[in-house]
């Protein structure tokens, strides 16, 4: 058994906790409202305060 085969040894990128590669700004795709990304809260779980549309990460 190799180290990668042990429980927790392998890593899978699932879009969570991307760190520096993740978005620093959340943008509304409908009205272009922008706000700083809050750590631990994905942009797609935030509704735009202007129009109510779900936000997206700037890199998305």
C-alpha positions as CSV (number, residue, x, y, z in Angstrom):
1,X,0.0,0.0,0.0
2,X,1.4,3.4,-0.9
3,X,0.8,6.7,0.9
4,X,-1.7,7.8,-1.7
5,X,-3.8,4.7,-1.1
6,X,-4.2,5.3,2.6
7,X,-7.3,7.0,3.9
8,X,-7.1,10.7,3.4
9,X,-3.9,10.4,1.3
10,X,-5.5,11.3,-2.0
11,X,-6.8,14.7,-2.8
12,X,-9.8,15.6,-4.9
13,X,-10.6,19.1,-6.0
14,X,-14.3,19.5,-5.7
15,X,-14.5,23.3,-5.9
16,X,-14.4,23.8,-2.2
17,X,-11.5,25.6,-0.4
18,X,-9.6,26.5,-3.5
19,X,-7.6,29.1,-1.6
20,X,-5.6,31.6,-3.7
21,X,-7.0,30.2,-7.0
22,X,-10.6,30.9,-5.9
23,X,-12.5,34.2,-6.6
24,X,-11.8,37.3,-4.5
25,X,-14.9,39.1,-5.9
26,X,-18.5,37.9,-6.3
27,X,-20.2,39.4,-9.4
28,X,-23.9,39.4,-10.3
29,X,-24.2,38.0,-13.9
30,X,-27.5,40.0,-14.4
31,X,-26.7,43.6,-13.2
32,X,-22.9,43.4,-12.7
33,X,-23.0,44.3,-9.0
34,X,-19.7,43.4,-7.3
35,X,-18.8,42.7,-3.7
36,X,-15.8,41.2,-1.9
37,X,-15.9,37.4,-1.5
38,X,-16.5,36.3,2.0
39,X,-14.3,33.4,3.1
40,X,-16.2,30.2,3.6
41,X,-19.3,31.3,1.7
42,X,-19.4,30.4,-2.0
43,X,-20.4,33.2,-4.3
44,X,-23.2,31.0,-5.8
45,X,-24.9,30.9,-2.4
46,X,-25.1,34.7,-2.1
47,X,-28.1,36.6,-3.7
48,X,-27.4,40.0,-5.3
49,X,-28.7,42.8,-3.0
50,X,-29.8,44.8,-6.0
51,X,-31.7,42.2,-8.1
52,X,-31.8,39.0,-6.2
53,X,-29.9,36.9,-8.8
54,X,-27.4,34.4,-7.4
55,X,-23.8,35.8,-7.6
56,X,-20.8,34.1,-9.3
57,X,-17.1,34.2,-8.7
58,X,-15.3,36.6,-10.9
59,X,-13.1,33.8,-12.3
60,X,-16.2,31.7,-13.2
